[in-house]
Amino acid sequence: MRRERYPLDQFSHLATRIEQGSLLQKNRHWTGNDEVERHYHIVVPRRQDPLYLHLSWKDETTARPRFIGSFALHLGPLLSEGYIRAENDDTLRIRIAHGSDNLLYIQTKSGKPALAIGEMPGE
């Protein structure tokens, strides 16, 4: 198991891990699923910056979701550094992918810049 805690401190301008209790009412609850191409993506309003996210992941559709973490995603910097993309003037697409190294990344598509935000916990 890795000793790092994701996202790494040097990327705090892009994403920060927060305590569950500090989530605001406008938080989002996402559950990714490896059976759906090992990624999850959604369009969000650009004005929801930062976007507060409670992220879970599961290996397959029938599996119990495992908690990855709660995060504040800083959409402006994520967009300007190429980790997310604009859909139009008002919305952004955020994609989270489960890598073969067991880390979860914010990444527009495979082969593009990727920001590790969490690690899939063991059983």
C-alpha positions, 0 to 999 in steps of 0.5 A, a space after each residue: 500500500 502506498 504511503 502518499 495521501 492523494 491528492 498530493 499537497 503540491 496540487 492543492 490549488 487543483 483539488 483538496 481532500 476535506 473532512 466529510 463533516 465540512 461538506 456543504 449542502 450543494 455537495 455531489 455524491 458520485 459512485 464510479 463503477 469499473 464495469 462502466 469502462 473504469 471511469 465516471 464523467 458528468 457535466 457540471 455548471 461552471 459556477 459551482 467552483 469549487 465543486 464539493 465531491 463525496 466520491 465512492 467506487 466499486 469493482 462491479 455493478 453488484 459490489 458495495 461501493 468503497 469510499 475514496 474521499 471527500 474533495 473540493 475540486 477547483 474547477 478554474 485551475 483544473 480547466 486551465 491546466 487541462 485536467 477537465 474540459 469545457 462543454 460550452 460557456 456554462 458547463 464543464 465535463 469532469 471525468 474520473 478514471 480508475 487507473 491500472 495502478 489502483 489510483 483514481 484520476 481526474 483526466 479528460 481522456 486516456 493519454 492526457 494529463 492526469 491528477 491522482 486524487 485517491 486510491 481504491 481501498 482494499 477489501 
